[in-house]
Amino acid sequence: MRREKAASKAAEGDITPLPTKQIVVLMLTRLAEPISYTVIFPFINEMISEMGVTDNPERVGFYSGMVESVFAFVQFFTVYHWAKLSDRIGRKPVIILGLFGVCISISLFGLATSFPMLLFYRCLSGALNGNVAVVKAAIGDLTDDTNSTEAFALFGLTWTVGAIIGNALGGTLSHPYERFPSLFGYEIFRVHPYFLPCITSGIITLIGVVFAQFVYIESTPGLQLSSSAGVNPIPLQSRSSLTLRTSTSPTDTAKQHRSLSSISGFSDTDTLVGSPRSPLRKSDDPDDTPTGGNDKYDRDDEEEGGDEVTQSLLGKYPPVPSPTGAQAGEDVEMARTKVGGWGFWELMAWAPVRVMCVTMFLNSFVGSAWGAVSILFFFDPNGGLNMSTSAIGYSLAINGLWTIACQLLLLNRLRRWLGVGTAYKMLTFGWIPVYLLLPRLRHLLEALETPLPPDGTGRVLYSNTRTWGTSIGVNAVLSFVTVVGMSNSLLMVLINYSSPDRSALGGVNGISTAVGCMARVVGPSLASALFAISMDGKVLGGNLWWIAMVIFASINFVACLSVAHETPTTRRQSMEQAV
């Protein structure tokens, strides 16, 4: 027992330092999506009104919602292909291409003069922006299960920072011809009053291109050597043709680690998932077995003197025995017969990937629905809180600061205390009380504030100025939602854990991101519709919307119970002990 505790403590203390420069560059490139996504929010309603898309002011929200949601809808169909391409040609070229696409599409958006042009440029932005999945895969390349939570905390933080920057640009720089005539008194800004915030967003994206090109080092397994040591990379499709015999000898493994470290600059720790040549892949050589014992490569490789280089290219760790169990046996057999790169259906046949897809959809659905229905509830004067736009903005701004603190100070501690799997399940459960607490804020309002005099309609109305007690209640609920929302960062870690091997990281993240995009389209639309039906028709006394969301949150929690607790390291250790 003491030996086990000592080993556990040693394992906990052995934390791999983050590759800071690489992670910072990835975060800078990641900023492009939230900035380009949110920069239009402050002015899109006004833009549609000025275009004369509709004569009914109440219909403006419908058209602006179309413009906002079409981004995620188109991204659903393209993001997997971008992520899969990054598995083949590398993360770096795909990231740079995606940044150029975002720069061009968001700049053109500011020049649009009709509603169809708005939709087209927004579709173009969603189609060309697959970097969210590619950056996740790159983080998986660069981290292991001791430091991945820190990296994904920063990943989640970039959305908050990017949204703050995007909203600030959109609100400050629109109509510069009228607001700042001494600086922007040019005809282009008079004809296109929203071009300045859009082109500014594009310029920021170009800065990410510069960092990606000149600072970021390729991290795709088997391709990283090309940028760090001048070694010609071996495409993923060709790796299966390299046959070798491996050993579980600690001495030989250490040699392999030193070889990789000296060539590519990687540390002596394993990355987030197993090697590109994982226990799930099988060599073409029938004698190449996981327990093969001579630690010799094929004769051709030895004659070329590339034994250590070849081994480092194929992975930093020797293969381990296959898991047991009927389902695991079927999955492993499928993986062993897969020689080339992982295709879509091969990945979907892998049970952990299917589990994570379901979990990703439900988690994204519940989270994005909250973003829509909470704003409606805060704004609604009848059954909601009748908060002013400025009051809602101040509450969200304060909550943004709390989000930054949670991501930096709390998330990694939760992971260390509970483990990634347990922490994710605990936070996911939190969505149930979130939707139970939100309608209770109306009861708090009624208890603390005095309604306006009757207006003859029979409705009980309140002013749009909230007391301190109600405001504190609103911010308390938002703070709790922020803590629960940290499940998104842990889910990103678990998604990488579900990858069958490192060469499938791009594909797995592409699938999960595509699923999340569709959830972001369906979630807000369905939640908004339920809210409208509940309030207008007084269905279940106006309570249908939150009862339905509690049910969805409960389904999300039940689904997350299927997520495995094992990290790649613990899974590998348990397999080695079983031999």
Stockholm file with secondary structure:
# STOCKHOLM 1.0

chainA/1-579         MRREKAASKAAEGDITPLPTKQIVVLMLTRLAEPISYTVIFPFINEMISEMGVTDNPERVGFYSGMVESVFAFVQFFTVYHWAKLSDRIGRKPVIILGLFGVCISISLFGLATSFPMLLFYRCLSGALNGNVAVVKAAIGDLTDDTNSTEAFALFGLTWTVGAIIGNALGGTLSHPYERFPSLFGYEIFRVHPYFLPCITSGIITLIGVVFAQFVYIESTPGLQLSSSAGVNPIPLQSRSSLTLRTSTSPTDTAKQHRSLSSISGFSDTDTLVGSPRSPLRKSDDPDDTPTGGNDKYDRDDEEEGGDEVTQSLLGKYPPVPSPTGAQAGEDVEMARTKVGGWGFWELMAWAPVRVMCVTMFLNSFVGSAWGAVSILFFFDPNGGLNMSTSAIGYSLAINGLWTIACQLLLLNRLRRWLGVGTAYKMLTFGWIPVYLLLPRLRHLLEALETPLPPDGTGRVLYSNTRTWGTSIGVNAVLSFVTVVGMSNSLLMVLINYSSPDRSALGGVNGISTAVGCMARVVGPSLASALFAISMDGKVLGGNLWWIAMVIFASINFVACLSVAHETPTTRRQSMEQAV
#=GR chainA/1-579 SS CHHHHHHHHHHHHCCCCCCHHHHHHHHHHHTHHHHHHHTTTTTHHHHHHHHTSCSCGGGHHHHHHHHHHHHHHHHHHHHHHHHHHHHHHCHHHHHHHHHHHHHHHHHHHTTCCSHHHHHHHHHHHHHHCCHHHHHHHHHHHHCCTTTHHHHHHHHHHHHHHHHHHHHHHHHHHSSHHHHCHHHHCSHHHHHCTTHHHHHHHHHHHHHHHHHHHHTCCCCSTTTTHHHHTCCCCCCGGGGGGCCBCCCCCHHHHHHHHHHHHHHHCCCSSCCSSCCSSCTTCCCSSTTCCTTCCSCCBCHHHHHTTCHHHHHHHHCSSCCCCCCCSHHHHHHHHHHHTCCSSCCHHHHHTSHHHHHHHHHHHHHHHHHHHHHHHHHHHHHCSSSSCCCCHHHHHHHHHHHHHHHHHIIIIIHHHHHHHHCHHHHHHHHHHTHHHHHHHTTHHHHHHHHHSCCCCCCSSSCCCCCSCCCHHHHHHHHHHHHHHHHHHTHHHHHHHHHHHTCSSGGGHHHHHHHHHHHHHHHHHHHHHHHHHHHHHHHHHTGGGGTHHHHHHHHHHHHHHHHHTTSCCCCHHHHHHHHHHHC
#=GC SS_cons         CHHHHHHHHHHHHCCCCCCHHHHHHHHHHHTHHHHHHHTTTTTHHHHHHHHTSCSCGGGHHHHHHHHHHHHHHHHHHHHHHHHHHHHHHCHHHHHHHHHHHHHHHHHHHTTCCSHHHHHHHHHHHHHHCCHHHHHHHHHHHHCCTTTHHHHHHHHHHHHHHHHHHHHHHHHHHSSHHHHCHHHHCSHHHHHCTTHHHHHHHHHHHHHHHHHHHHTCCCCSTTTTHHHHTCCCCCCGGGGGGCCBCCCCCHHHHHHHHHHHHHHHCCCSSCCSSCCSSCTTCCCSSTTCCTTCCSCCBCHHHHHTTCHHHHHHHHCSSCCCCCCCSHHHHHHHHHHHTCCSSCCHHHHHTSHHHHHHHHHHHHHHHHHHHHHHHHHHHHHCSSSSCCCCHHHHHHHHHHHHHHHHHIIIIIHHHHHHHHCHHHHHHHHHHTHHHHHHHTTHHHHHHHHHSCCCCCCSSSCCCCCSCCCHHHHHHHHHHHHHHHHHHTHHHHHHHHHHHTCSSGGGHHHHHHHHHHHHHHHHHHHHHHHHHHHHHHHHHTGGGGTHHHHHHHHHHHHHHHHHTTSCCCCHHHHHHHHHHHC
//
